[in-house]
Amino acid sequence: MEIKNTVIDNLSIRYLEINNNASRHLLFLPGWGGSLETWQEFLTKFIGAPIDVLALDLPGFGQSAKPAAAWDLENYTKFLKNAVDYFKLDHFYLFGHSFGGQVAVNFAYHYPDRLIGLFLSGAAALRPKAPALKRLIILAAKFFKNILPPPIKTMIYRALGSDYGKLDDPIMKRIFQNVIKHDLRHLLKYLRVKTIIIWGRQDNFTPLWQGQLIHGLIGNSQLVVLENIGHSPQLQSPDELYQIISNNL
């Protein structure tokens, strides 16, 4: 296992690679706020497996450089296209978790011929509107942001399940606002690549109904529900997650 840095789209990008002599390829995209640190221990399970495994810190996360401007989903998808070209990946497997799953879905729609298979874990491909009361509270928190003490604002956002309040960097805040505008349900019915959808029954960030809806919209898909697991199966049930992936390569 090697952790390295390279330059893609004029940004310093950190990546991890395992089994780099293998002829087949599997690329992992962590979720929002995720990094190689949150996946590294799980990925060691692939050491010696007959597949080349790559994982990236997406721009703005982990130790990869932050974009100079506020990217949206299309920018991240373009970055992914340039990254797979850089690594010379063709006909590969793509695994996207949470926000990484949102990027993976958009990539699979725009570049279907590049993929052999797609894995989605707690994918944030659906961006349903928050209930009216929740939107009102968030609006009030923004309106009174110069009055409320920072700990109070953070507590409000955290209680509402929003990552926005955890962000200090203005560019990353705008990126967050950009990506949550992209609901991809209208694209899902056009995906043709074989898709394995992995969801924790106790997922509070992307509830199970979202995985079920994604499964219903992607024709060539299979839904695997992990009992007593939340949003991070790589941490909560790594052996089970590894077995699901291995069985579908």
Secondary structure by P-SEA (a helix, b strand, c coil): cccccccccccccccccccccccbbbbbbbccccccccccccccccccccbbbbbbccccccccccccccccaaaaaaaaaaaaaaacccbbbbbbccaaaaaaaaaaaaccccccbbbbcccccccccccaaaaaaaaaaaaacccccaaaaaaaaaaacccccccccaaaaaaaaaaaaccccccccccccbbbbbbbcccccccaaaaaaaaaacccbbbbbbcccccccccccaaaaaaaaaacc
